[in-house]
């Protein structure tokens, strides 16, 4: 059987949107970078130019931080009530809904993800998330604590100040939302650096935020590269907090820059090598479908991808056969085309890295079941690829591939699979597939990861916390837990004297 290349060989569909915002957004205005430099953002379907985008570096970060500082210290922002902040987020959510299709098209064009996924799942999730945090804005309050002694003791929860935020390219708009939503709900101001591969949707969204009534300087968006703009933000002396999502290696750099500069507080959402464990009581067809989704969703470009598929030996052969059939049926092609499940990878760097990992897999003796090569001869499409007989010590079982490559491993005992699943530097997520309640309970308690999906995978909601154990990160995003990232705690002690 062979993959059809027809879908990717056709002329790319013309995106139903125009690029209107390519400058930096600083102090409420779109401006060129101080250096006047720009960089190209490319269409992953072809590698061709979408637009030239202003390239921010240290000087622009400085300007943006200055604007955010002023907006936090003196602007209308600190004088606004929590209810007013909440209403801005609600109006923003309405505007996101109004421009749903346009912003989804921009996301697909810049990132390569299927348009239906962007339009029906991701952009609506942004509106949901903004409403969730709008709800929190006026419900963040401190405590009065009964300390020992004649004192009235209050614990206040205050915004931290200027939050620096660095986001990746795999979910550009959602990562923008996960970062900006809680920061604004808690009353902070923001300087956000987008990923150099995908600058467009955050610029559009921030324009809408201002249309929703956000005062100037409260959210500043700088497009640019990591070692220049990103590092400048992480090491800036006037930034009070940095939130980062990206690779574990870069996360360590960010943490170090934060420590060396002003000890700004740091939250990190990093890589993963998530196990997806399928027990022998599972319905094999259902397990195949879910494991397929867990790995191949978003072209395999998810930090929480179920990238180690552990299958019980009793159903292993049947599972591998059916997984192969499913991968062969996966519809790969132009992400603007109806029915396409998988678009191109983000760029040539990731594309080549994935092909390198496929070679490591073959060279280390894993069994290449299907795929293994690029698809077509243009853009960054890769065949849905499966390896079976993968061993724990192989690089494809240990390192993040971030592409459409499924590694299937065999196990025969619950304790064995717990040990092997936990034998990873990462601890982001896990999937568990079983009908046995005791097995599920045992696994959910034993797995050292930030999220366990039982008989499901990649279920996200604004209210569900997300983040990693071990080298998958520090802190949690979404839910109540992310509020902590953006709040300072102040104790106020007053003597109580009898009049
Ligand atoms: P990837 O390898 O998938 O691109 P990265 O972790 O390098 O992942 O990138 C995630 C984000 O971190 C991007 O916005 C990128 O520009 C930024 N980044 C990369 N290097 C640095 C750095 N040295 N300091 C700060 N940010 C960085």
Boltz pocket constraint, residues with backbone or C-beta under 6 A from the ligand:
constraints:
  - pocket:
      binder: B
      contacts: [[A, 166], [A, 167], [A, 168], [A, 169], [A, 193], [A, 194], [A, 195], [A, 196], [A, 224], [A, 225], [A, 226], [A, 227], [A, 229], [A, 230], [A, 231], [A, 232], [A, 234], [A, 245], [A, 246], [A, 247], [A, 248], [A, 250], [A, 251], [A, 253], [A, 254]]
      max_distance: 6.0
